[in-house]
Amino acid sequence: MDGDVEGGHEDGVAPESRQSPASPQVPSSTEKGRWGEALVARHLHDRGWTILDRNWRAGPVELDLVVRKGRILAFVEVKTRFGAGFGHPLEAVTPRKRKEVERVARAWLRARGSGELRGGVLRFDAVSVEVGPRGAPRIRHFPDAWRIGDG
């Protein structure tokens, strides 16, 4: 029908979704987190780790990465920060977050069966991704960052 426009706006674009070329869209915290997780997955893979799962969920909580290298099965929590405004990334791996990750890790093991752990070592790793003003990411891997029940 004449006069109708897609989305009810003259140019078919909702006003809240328009942006000027001078103001590029800033990625959401979820997008930044996914970017950091992908970077860490590649980093670990390049160092001999096999990625078994990414973003595996049990309810609202997810495991960022589940990886294996030899006998080690590691549940990896990745924290990404752009700039120093929110403190060190690992400050966000609070006792509450560790308990959530432990709970979801147990669910993952139940879902995958005990074969994934048979004869192996289970651990919880943390990896920080810090992006400074020049944009170069710094990845730091903290193996065995905590044990079940630490807290």
Buried (B, 14 or more C-beta within 10 A) or exposed (E): EEEEEEEEEEEEEEEEEEEEEEEEEEEEEEEBBBBBBEBBBEBBEEEEBEBBBBEBEBEEBBBBBBBBEEEBBBBBBBBBBBEEEEEEBBEBBEEEBBBBBBEBBEBBBEEBEEEBBEEEEBBBBBBBBBBEEEEEBEBEBBEEBBEBEEE
